[in-house]
Amino acid sequence: MTDLHASLARLHGLYPKLIDLKLDRLVRLLAALGNPQHHLPPVIHVAGTNGKGSVCAFIRAMAEAAGLRVHVYTSPHLVRFNERIRLAGALVTDDALAQALAAVEAANQNNQITVFEAITAAAFLLFARHKADLCVVEVGLGGRFDATNLVTPVACAITAISLDHQEFLGDTLAAIAAEKAGIIKPGIPVITGHQPEAAMAAIMREAALHGAPLCARGRDWQVEPLADGISLNGRALPTPALAGAHQMENAGIAIMTLREAGIALPDAAIATGLRTVDWPARLQPLRGKLAQALPRGSTLWLDGAHNPGGAVALAAQLAAWEGATTLILGMKQSKDVHEFARIINPHAARIFAVAEPNQHLALPVAAIIAATQNTATPGPTIRGALAQITHPTRVLICGSLYLAGEALRLDAGLDMP
């Protein structure tokens, strides 16, 4: 069997930049592979700052409940690299992924290519080779020049936009939204939820430029909470299995996107998908090794929110919960820790700052403490923070998807690869 880790290591050496938003390298590579992106099942393309993965998860859950075979491409992974690619309902195997990466390497002929571009090419190759009824593709970063933007979708979805990745996308909501709206294609419907005024204006301009029908929450569709579920355009549906008020909108975007794509699902499949959807590190309760380290009567939650928009959603959930919540906060170096802390700190009874040894580009504990105006105390790791909790409480680990991956490994008792 071709060694998956060796393939990834070689790919990392082909280009000095981890992120370089251009499409010419991938256009060349895909042509050498026979342009697999032109031979995919119907594609739904999902962009946005927060909620992209959740929308993809909702779409997959509902479509699979209707008996459809669904390919899915998302990023980043949390524990295993294979999480990024689902083939007709199952995670890609190590062997299949290694073989696809080997084909990509051979076609690339040692030319410059980023790792994400190579992985995207491998995903398209796998999707073209395996039959399915639907293909759900999540944008990696931005939209206009993202590697995934070489697909031809039947519908596009744009989730909540907030400030993030400013070094690549611009330092205003309008600039960021314009980049994310770059996935919009001529005549292809685009679905969005509530957006800040500047972001919506950018999306509307891009949609009008391409003659793309725009379906926006508040204007073209409505979703509201019910006592025992949600109401979408006056239709009663079950409460989504993903926790948090913000998931009501993500569920609505998913349903409307399927509808606008012309993919008709039975009501029962939509209801089943809402009840059974699963997406790790999105207000996920943990019950393994980490949870067992807490005093009896405590609960442990995990969320990957890592930018101001995510902090707003988390703050709303913390306000809705009864009783006090202790935060375990760890973030990536490039993120706006000061704004994240400003939004979420008033809702936390106590904050521990952490940085796991294997956490990708972890922000130092001292920097997190400074951002909280010295209200946080050092963990300095997740286990260290949990050991300092002596009374039953609710605990939320948050701030980074990379931290979330480490938390899931620790909770499952997995050794690092």
N, C-alpha and C positions, 0 to 999 in steps of 0.2 A: 504493500500500500504506500502511495506517495505520502510523505510526511507533511502534514498540514502546517505544523509550526515552522518547519524549515522553509516552506513556501512563503509564509508570511514574513519570516525574517529576511529572506532574499528581496521581497517586494519593498520592504522598508528601506533597503539600501539603494533603490533606483532613483530616488528623488529627494533632495535635501529638505523640502518643505512638506510638512504634514498636510497643510491646507494651501491650495493655490487655485482659486476659483477661475478656471478657464476650461473650455470644452474641446480645444483642438487636439490635445493628447488622446482623449477618450474617443473622439470621432475617428482618429486614425486607427486606434486599437480595435474598436468595434468593427470597422470596415475589414480589418484583417481576420476577424472572427466570423465574417459573413453577415454582419449587422443583425445580431439576434434580437435587438430591441424592436425590429420591425416584424417579429414573428411571435409576439406575446399574446396571451388571452386579453380580453378587454381590460384596460388599465385605469385604475383610479389613482390620481396623483395627489398627495397630501402635503401641504406646506403650512408654515405658521411658526410662532415662537413657543407657545405652550399648548399642549393637547394633541399634537400630531400623532404620537404613538397611541394615545387613547382612542382617537377617531379610527385609526387603522384597526385597533383591537375590536371596536364595536362593529365595524364593517365585516371583519372576518367572522366574528361570533354569529352575527345575524345571517350571513350568507351560508356559513357552514351548517347552521340550524335548518336551513332550507335545502340542504343536501348538495350544495355547490362545492366544488373543489377550488381552493383558494391558495394562490401563491402570495407571499408577503415578504417585503424587504423593508427592514427598519434598522435604526442605529441610534446610539451605540448598543452593544451588548452589555449585560450586567455581570453574568458569571461565565457563560460559555460563548465562544465566538459564533457558534452555530445558531444562536438565538436570532441573528440578523436575517436569516433566510429560512422561510418555510416553503416547502414544496408540496402543493396539493394537500395541505393540512398537517404535515409533519415537519419537524425541524430537520434541516439538511444533515446528512450523516457526515462524519469526518472524512470518510473515503470519497463520497461524492463531491464534497467541497474541495478536497485536495486535488482531485482529478480536474475539476473546473479551473482551479487556480493554476494547475500545471498547463492547461490549454491556453490560459491567458498569458502566462509567462512565455510560452513558445511563440505565440502570435505577436507578443510585444517586442521580442528580439532585443531585450536589454535597453530599449528606449526609455526615456524618462516617463514616469507615470507615478501618480500618488497612490498610496495604499488604498484610499477610499475609491479612487477611480478603478483600480484593478478589481477590488471586491465587487463594485457595481457591475463591471463587465462580467465577472463570474456569475453574479446573480442573474443577469439577463440571459447568459448562456444556459444556465440551468432552467430558467423559466421557459425558454424557447424549446428545450429538449423534453420537458415533461408536460403532459396535458393537464389543463385546468380550465375552469370556467370563468375565473376572475383573477386579476393580478392587482394587488394593493402595494403601492410604492410610496414610501415616506422620503421626503426631501432630507438630505443630510444637513446642509447649511445654506440658508438663503433660499435660492430658487432659480433665478435667471441663469446663473453660471454653475449651478450645482450639477454634479455628474448624473443625477437621475433625470435631468431635464432634457434628455434625448428620447424619452418615450413619447408616444402619441396617445394621450388619454381619451377616455370617453367622458370623463368628468374630472374636475379639479376641486379640491377643498382647501380653504385657507382658514386655519384656526386662529385663536387669539394672538395678537401681535403686541409685543412689548420690547423694551430695550434689551438687547443681547447681541453678542458678537459684533459690537460696534466697530471693531478694528477691521472687519471684513465688509460690513454691510452699510456703514454710515452711522452717524451719531444722532439722528433724529428718527422719530417714528415714521415720518413720511418717506425718508430714504430707505429705511428697513422694509417698510411695506411695499415700496416699489420693487425692491429686489425679490421679495417673496411672491409678489404678483407676477413676476416674470415667468411663472409656470403656466400662466393663462395662454390658451391657444385659440386661434381663429374659430369662432362658431361653437366652441366647446363650453358647456355650462360650468360655472364656477359658483361654489356654495361657501358662504361664510357666516360666522356668528357675529355677535356684537364686537365692534372694533372702535378704538379711539377715533375721533373725527378725522385727524390727519391721516391715519392709516386707511380708513374707509375711502377717503377721497382718492388716495393713490390707487387702491384696488379698483374703484369705479372708473378712473381714467384708463387703466390698463384694459379693463373689460370692454370699455367703449371703443378703444383703439383697435381691438381685435374682433369686435362684433360678437363678443362672448356673452351669452345670457347670464346675468348675475342674480343669484338667489340669496338674499341677505336676511338674517334674523331681524325681526322688528318691522320689516317692510314686506317681505314675501313669505315668511314663516314665523311661527310663534311657538315657544316652549315655556311652560310654566310648571311649578311644583303643585302636586296634589297631596292630600293627606296620606294617601297610600300609593303614590306613584307620580307620574308626570303627565302633562297634557301637551301633545304636539298637534298644533292646528285644531284644537278641540277634541282630539282623539286621546282617550285614556290609555296609558301604557304603564308597565311595571316600573318600579324604581330601579335604576341601573345598579348592577352589582358593584361597580366601581364607586367608592365612597367619595363624598364631597359634592357641594352644590354645583361646582363648575362642570362636573361630569354630565349634568343634565343637558348643557349646551353641546358638549362633545357628542352625546348620543343623538341629539337633534341634527347636528351637522352630518353624522354618519347616515342617518335615515334619509335625510333630504338628498344627500349625495347619491345614494343608491337609486332613489326615485328619479332624480334628474339624469342619471346615467341610463335610464331605461331598464333597470334591473328590478323587476317586480318580485317582491318576496311576499309570501303569505303572512297574514297578521300573526299567526302562531309562531312563525320563525323569528319575526322581529321581537316578539315578547320573550321567547326562549333565549335569544341572543342577549337581550338586555339583562336577563336574570343570571346568565352563566358567563358573561364576559370576564376575562381575566387578563390583567396587565400588571406585572410586578412593579413594585416600588412606586405605586400611585396610591397613597393612603392605604398601604397594605398592612394588615395585622401580622405580626410575627409571633410564632408559637414554639420556636425551636430552642437551641442552646442559649441564645442571647436572652430570650424571654424568660427562660428558666433561671437566669442569674438575678432576676429582680425579686423583691419581696413579694410574698404571696398576696394576691389581690391586685397586683399591678397589671397594666396592659402595655404592649410595645407596638408602635406603629413605625412605618417606614415610608418616606416620600422623597422623590428625586428632584423636587422643586429647587431651582438654582439661580433664578433671576428675579427681578422685581415683580413681574407678572405672576410668577409662581408663588412668590411670597404673599401677594395679595390674596390668592386663592387659599393658601395655607392659613393666613390670618383669619379669613372668614370661617374656616373650619374650626380653628381654635376658639373663636368667639362663640360658635354654635355648640361646641362640646360643653357639658356640665363639668364643673370642677377644674382643678389646676392641671397644667401640662408642663412637664420638664422637657426641654429641648436638648438634643445632642446635635450640634451644628458643626459640619465640616464642609469646606467649599474648595472649588478649583481656583488656581491662582488668577486666572483671567476674569473672574466674575466680580460683579459689583457688590462686594460683601457689605459695604457701608449702607447701601440702600436696602439690601435684603434685611440686614439687621434692624434698620430703622423701622421697617414695616412690621416685622414679626416680633420684635422684642417686647412690645407692650402686652402681648398675649401670652408670654411665657412666665411661669412662676420661677423657673431657674434655667440657666443655660450652661451647658458644658461645651467647650470648644475642643474639637478633636481633629487629628490627622492620622489616618492609618498608614503603617509603614509601606504598604504596597498600593496606596491610593494614587492614581495618576495626577501629577501636577498639583498635589495637595497644598492648599494655602497653609502657611505655618500657624500653629495654635496661637502664638503671640499676636499675629495680625488679626485673627478673628476676635480675640479678646479686646484689642484696641478698637475694632469696629463697633463693638457693643458698648463702647465707652466704659470698658473695664467692669461691666456687670457679669460677663461670663467668667467661668473658672475653668482651668485646664482639666481635660479628661485624663490624660491627653489622647487616649484612644477610646474606642467605643466600650471595650471591656472595662477599661479604667474608670470611665464615667459611670457605668452601671454599678461598679463595685462601691461607688460613693453614695448610692441611693439606698437609704435605710428604712424608708417608710413606703407603704403602698401608694402608687401614683400612676398617672398616665405618662408615658415617655414617647416622644416623637424624634426619630433620627431623620435629618433632612439636610439640604444644602448642596447636594451633588449626586448625579447619577453614578459617578465613580465610587463615591462613598457608599451609595446604595448597593452597588455590586459587592463591595467588601462586607457590608452588613449581611447580605444574603448568604455569602460564603460562610461567615462566622456562625450565623444562625443555623445553617445546615450542618455545621461541623466539618466543612470541607477544608482540606489542606490547599494551600496556594499551588497553582500549577508551576 
